[in-house]
Amino acid sequence: MTSWLGIVSADHVARGVRLGIVQTNHGQRAGLARMHPGDTLIYYSPVQRLGDKTPLRAFTAIGEIADTGIWQADEGDFKPFRRAVTYRPARPVPLAAIRDGLDLTATPNWGYQLRRGLIQITDRDAATIGAAMTAP
């Protein structure tokens, strides 16, 4: 299985969790096609709302890719591609709380890779983030 980090504003993450879906890179299909059933998906939200200047910098949701099907939703002028996700109950975790224990943040300029919107992360990072998000 593979672990993925989607970089999405927290309000969009909350909508995805409510709908039980993943949608990345403004609805593009390519990232979703790299995912497989059973893969872990974690969302990192740099901001609360798209366009915000105040940073949030928190991991905001965690789940598992639930099926192999990708479909295209119809929201009028916007037709994003989506996949089903089974989200786990979790609480947001600030990056600062676990940053020192992540492979993701171990190199200088680590944040540059987040600009891609969806990146693969190590299983160790997924376990560290998941444990922090689901801890009592």
KAKA-V605100 format. One record per backbone hydrogen bond with DSSP energy under -0.5 kcal/mol. CO is the residue of the C=O (numbers start at 0). NH is the residue of the N-H. Records with the same first field share a line. If there is no record, write none. Layout:
CO=NH + NH
This chain:
1=39
2=120
3=5 + 41
4=118
5=7 + 43
8=12
9=13
10=14
11=15
12=16
13=17
14=18
15=19 + 20
19=84
21=82
23=26 + 27
24=27
26=80
28=32
29=33
30=33
31=34
35=38
38=64
39=3
40=62
41=5
42=59 + 60
43=7 + 45
44=57
45=55 + 56
46=9
47=10
48=51
52=54
53=47
56=94
57=44 + 59
58=92
60=42
61=87
62=40
63=85
64=37
70=72 + 81
72=74
74=76 + 77
76=78
77=74
79=72
81=70
82=21
83=65 + 66
84=86
85=63
92=58
93=96 + 97
94=97 + 98
97=100
98=101
102=105
106=109
108=111
109=112
110=113
111=114
112=115
113=116
116=6
118=4
120=2
121=125
122=126
123=127
124=128
125=129
126=130
127=131
128=132
129=133
130=134
132=90
